[in-house]
Amino acid sequence: MNDLFYDLIMILVQIFLAHRGIDQEVALDVKKGIETKSYEGIGEAAKLKPLEVDLKRLEDLSDAIVQDFALMRKREEEMRDTNGERNIYL
């Protein structure tokens, strides 16, 4: 999904620039989820020690992993249900 999103953005940027007659290269750095957090800023705001900031980063990372597995499990169940419905018609 991320590759598809990246390709779509690059295509849209290229079409826009080509339409305006501009030959220019544009690079986008797209982040999502845990990558978007600035732990240095969080640490400074909460007056955390460097070790506490690292623990917060690890806690958020583990939460993100758990959420990703839950999402994969949900998708797997949906695919299994879809395949089961198709087998009924065959």
Residue frames as a rotation matrix with the C-alpha (Angstrom) as fourth column:
MET 1
0.570 0.821 0.000 0.00
0.821 -0.570 0.000 0.00
0.000 0.000 -1.000 0.00
ASN 2
0.426 -0.473 -0.771 2.81
0.177 -0.792 0.584 2.42
-0.887 -0.385 -0.254 0.84
ASP 3
-0.653 -0.699 0.292 4.49
0.390 0.021 0.921 1.80
-0.649 0.715 0.259 -2.52
LEU 4
-0.149 0.701 0.697 1.22
0.972 -0.026 0.234 2.45
0.182 0.712 -0.678 -4.32
PHE 5
0.762 0.418 -0.494 0.75
0.555 -0.815 0.168 5.72
-0.332 -0.402 -0.853 -2.40
TYR 6
-0.023 -0.879 -0.477 4.32
0.122 -0.476 0.871 6.79
-0.992 -0.039 0.118 -3.17
ASP 7
-0.699 -0.229 0.677 3.90
0.650 0.188 0.736 6.00
-0.296 0.955 0.018 -6.88
LEU 8
0.270 0.900 0.343 0.61
0.953 -0.300 0.038 7.89
0.137 0.317 -0.938 -7.01
ILE 9
0.661 -0.092 -0.745 2.11
0.283 -0.889 0.361 10.99
-0.695 -0.449 -0.562 -5.41
MET 10
-0.418 -0.902 -0.106 5.09
0.172 -0.194 0.966 10.91
-0.892 0.385 0.236 -7.79
ILE 11
-0.483 0.310 0.819 2.79
0.875 0.181 0.448 10.57
-0.009 0.933 -0.359 -10.81
LEU 12
0.612 0.788 -0.074 0.60
0.790 -0.613 0.004 13.47
-0.042 -0.061 -0.997 -9.68
VAL 13
0.372 -0.565 -0.737 3.61
0.101 -0.764 0.637 15.71
-0.923 -0.311 -0.227 -9.09
GLN 14
-0.661 -0.670 0.339 5.08
0.376 0.095 0.922 14.82
-0.649 0.737 0.189 -12.49
ILE 15
-0.126 0.708 0.695 1.76
0.982 -0.011 0.189 15.51
0.141 0.707 -0.693 -14.28
PHE 16
0.745 0.426 -0.514 1.32
0.555 -0.823 0.123 18.84
-0.371 -0.377 -0.849 -12.49
LEU 17
0.059 -0.821 -0.568 4.83
-0.008 -0.569 0.822 20.01
-0.998 -0.044 -0.040 -13.32
ALA 18
-0.695 -0.291 0.657 4.64
0.595 0.281 0.753 18.80
-0.404 0.914 -0.022 -16.92
HIS 19
0.264 0.898 0.351 1.36
0.965 -0.247 -0.092 20.64
0.004 0.363 -0.932 -17.38
ARG 20
0.832 0.035 -0.554 2.94
0.195 -0.953 0.232 23.91
-0.520 -0.301 -0.799 -16.28
GLY 21
0.834 -0.535 0.135 5.98
0.084 -0.119 -0.989 23.43
0.545 0.836 -0.055 -18.53
ILE 22
0.447 -0.680 0.581 8.36
-0.894 -0.365 0.260 23.16
0.035 -0.636 -0.771 -15.59
ASP 23
0.506 -0.389 -0.770 11.09
0.042 0.903 -0.428 20.54
0.861 0.185 0.474 -15.62
GLN 24
-0.140 -0.468 0.872 11.90
-0.866 -0.369 -0.337 20.03
0.480 -0.803 -0.354 -11.96
GLU 25
-0.271 -0.007 -0.963 12.55
0.224 0.972 -0.070 17.09
0.936 -0.235 -0.262 -9.67
VAL 26
0.056 0.393 0.918 10.61
-0.860 -0.449 0.245 16.93
0.508 -0.803 0.313 -6.40
ALA 27
-0.570 -0.250 -0.783 11.31
0.147 0.906 -0.396 14.49
0.809 -0.341 -0.479 -3.57
LEU 28
0.281 0.726 0.627 8.74
-0.700 -0.292 0.651 13.82
0.656 -0.623 0.427 -0.86
ASP 29
-0.839 -0.459 -0.294 9.54
-0.094 0.653 -0.751 12.18
0.537 -0.602 -0.591 2.45
VAL 30
0.127 0.978 0.166 6.23
-0.610 -0.055 0.791 10.75
0.782 -0.202 0.589 3.67
LYS 31
-0.923 -0.379 -0.067 6.04
-0.157 0.531 -0.833 9.48
0.351 -0.758 -0.550 7.22
LYS 32
0.143 0.989 0.041 3.19
-0.481 0.033 0.876 7.85
0.865 -0.144 0.481 9.07
GLY 33
0.707 0.272 -0.653 2.45
0.335 0.684 0.648 6.43
0.623 -0.677 0.393 12.46
ILE 34
0.756 -0.429 -0.494 5.24
0.547 -0.001 0.837 6.30
-0.359 -0.903 0.234 14.99
GLU 35
-0.153 -0.867 0.473 7.74
0.986 -0.163 0.021 7.83
0.059 0.470 0.881 12.52
THR 36
0.167 0.314 0.935 5.94
0.453 -0.866 0.210 11.19
0.876 0.388 -0.287 12.78
LYS 37
0.932 0.239 -0.272 6.57
0.337 -0.300 0.892 11.70
0.132 -0.923 -0.361 16.49
SER 38
0.143 -0.881 0.450 9.38
-0.181 -0.471 -0.864 13.93
0.973 0.042 -0.227 17.69
TYR 39
0.593 0.100 -0.799 10.54
0.636 0.551 0.540 12.22
0.494 -0.828 0.264 20.85
GLU 40
-0.579 -0.809 -0.102 13.12
0.736 -0.464 -0.493 14.88
0.352 -0.360 0.864 21.55
GLY 41
-0.582 0.453 0.676 10.34
-0.302 -0.892 0.338 17.46
0.755 -0.007 0.655 21.69
ILE 42
0.532 0.787 -0.313 8.19
-0.036 0.390 0.920 15.20
0.846 -0.478 0.236 23.86
GLY 43
0.170 -0.574 -0.801 11.13
0.892 0.436 -0.123 14.62
0.420 -0.693 0.586 26.20
GLU 44
-0.820 -0.498 0.283 11.84
0.372 -0.839 -0.398 18.32
0.436 -0.221 0.873 26.53
ALA 45
-0.233 0.825 0.516 8.18
-0.423 -0.563 0.710 19.21
0.876 -0.053 0.480 27.12
ALA 46
0.774 0.565 -0.285 7.74
-0.056 0.511 0.858 16.55
0.630 -0.648 0.428 29.80
LYS 47
0.272 -0.787 0.554 11.27
-0.933 -0.357 -0.049 17.07
0.236 -0.503 -0.831 31.17
LEU 48
0.986 0.083 0.144 12.14
-0.107 0.980 0.167 13.39
-0.127 -0.180 0.975 30.67
LYS 49
0.088 -0.984 0.154 15.58
-0.507 0.089 0.857 11.88
-0.857 -0.153 -0.492 30.97
PRO 50
-0.307 -0.263 -0.914 17.10
-0.951 0.125 0.284 10.34
0.039 0.957 -0.289 27.80
LEU 51
-0.998 -0.057 0.007 16.42
-0.057 0.994 -0.090 6.83
-0.002 -0.090 -0.996 29.10
GLU 52
-0.369 0.929 -0.017 12.77
0.178 0.052 -0.983 7.73
-0.912 -0.366 -0.185 29.73
VAL 53
0.082 0.333 -0.939 12.47
-0.837 -0.488 -0.246 9.10
-0.541 0.807 0.239 26.20
ASP 54
-0.707 -0.400 -0.583 13.86
-0.657 0.677 0.332 5.82
0.262 0.618 -0.741 24.84
LEU 55
-0.881 0.437 0.183 11.37
0.251 0.758 -0.603 3.86
-0.402 -0.485 -0.777 26.95
LYS 56
-0.020 0.895 -0.445 8.52
-0.257 -0.435 -0.863 6.01
-0.966 0.097 0.239 25.62
ARG 57
-0.173 -0.135 -0.976 9.72
-0.979 -0.085 0.185 5.38
-0.108 0.987 -0.117 22.06
LEU 58
-0.945 -0.221 -0.240 9.84
-0.245 0.966 0.079 1.61
0.214 0.134 -0.968 22.69
GLU 59
-0.595 0.797 0.099 6.40
0.195 0.263 -0.945 1.67
-0.779 -0.543 -0.312 24.32
ASP 60
0.151 0.645 -0.749 4.92
-0.646 -0.508 -0.569 3.45
-0.748 0.570 0.340 21.30
LEU 61
-0.472 -0.409 -0.781 6.70
-0.866 0.382 0.323 1.05
0.166 0.829 -0.534 18.94
SER 62
-0.988 0.120 0.093 5.31
0.089 0.954 -0.286 -1.98
-0.123 -0.275 -0.954 20.74
ASP 63
-0.202 0.965 -0.166 1.80
-0.020 -0.174 -0.985 -0.47
-0.979 -0.196 0.054 20.67
ALA 64
0.038 0.161 -0.986 2.15
-0.925 -0.368 -0.096 0.12
-0.379 0.916 0.135 16.92
ILE 65
-0.833 -0.388 -0.395 3.22
-0.507 0.821 0.262 -3.51
0.222 0.418 -0.881 16.40
VAL 66
-0.760 0.618 0.201 0.22
0.284 0.594 -0.753 -4.78
-0.585 -0.515 -0.627 18.37
GLN 67
0.089 0.821 -0.564 -2.11
-0.360 -0.502 -0.786 -2.56
-0.929 0.273 0.251 16.31
ASP 68
-0.279 -0.266 -0.922 -0.54
-0.959 0.038 0.280 -3.77
-0.040 0.963 -0.266 13.06
PHE 69
-0.995 -0.084 -0.057 -1.05
-0.084 0.996 -0.004 -7.40
0.057 0.001 -0.998 14.06
ALA 70
-0.408 0.913 0.007 -4.68
0.202 0.098 -0.974 -6.69
-0.890 -0.396 -0.225 15.00
LEU 71
0.138 0.414 -0.900 -5.22
-0.756 -0.543 -0.366 -5.07
-0.640 0.730 0.238 11.60
MET 72
-0.636 -0.427 -0.643 -3.59
-0.746 0.555 0.369 -8.03
0.199 0.714 -0.672 9.81
ARG 73
-0.914 0.343 0.215 -5.78
0.201 0.846 -0.493 -10.44
-0.352 -0.408 -0.843 11.78
LYS 74
-0.047 0.939 -0.341 -8.90
-0.134 -0.344 -0.929 -8.47
-0.990 0.002 0.142 10.81
ARG 75
-0.013 -0.022 -1.000 -7.90
-0.968 -0.251 0.018 -8.45
-0.251 0.968 -0.018 7.14
GLU 76
-0.913 -0.356 -0.199 -7.17
-0.391 0.903 0.178 -12.17
0.117 0.240 -0.964 7.25
GLU 77
-0.608 0.762 0.225 -10.63
0.277 0.469 -0.839 -12.84
-0.744 -0.447 -0.496 8.68
GLU 78
0.186 0.672 -0.717 -12.23
-0.526 -0.548 -0.650 -10.69
-0.830 0.498 0.252 5.98
MET 79
-0.350 -0.390 -0.852 -10.32
-0.934 0.218 0.284 -12.57
0.075 0.895 -0.440 3.27
ARG 80
-0.989 0.009 0.148 -11.27
-0.022 0.978 -0.207 -15.91
-0.147 -0.208 -0.967 4.79
ASP 81
-0.221 0.975 -0.032 -14.94
0.093 -0.011 -0.996 -14.87
-0.971 -0.223 -0.088 4.86
THR 82
0.166 0.233 -0.958 -14.76
-0.853 -0.453 -0.258 -13.70
-0.494 0.860 0.124 1.24
ASN 83
-0.704 -0.482 -0.522 -13.12
-0.680 0.670 0.297 -16.97
0.207 0.564 -0.800 0.15
GLY 84
-0.841 0.444 0.308 -15.75
0.172 0.761 -0.626 -18.95
-0.513 -0.473 -0.716 2.05
GLU 85
0.103 0.912 -0.398 -18.55
-0.272 -0.359 -0.893 -17.08
-0.957 0.200 0.211 0.30
ARG 86
-0.073 -0.194 -0.978 -16.96
-0.991 -0.094 0.093 -17.73
-0.110 0.976 -0.186 -3.09
ASN 87
-0.947 -0.318 -0.050 -16.68
-0.321 0.945 0.068 -21.45
0.025 0.081 -0.996 -2.39
ILE 88
-0.388 0.886 0.253 -20.42
0.024 0.284 -0.959 -21.59
-0.921 -0.366 -0.131 -1.67
TYR 89
0.385 0.565 -0.730 -21.17
-0.662 -0.383 -0.645 -20.39
-0.644 0.731 0.227 -5.20
LEU 90
-0.401 -0.577 -0.711 -18.81
-0.899 0.398 0.184 -22.92
0.177 0.713 -0.679 -6.79
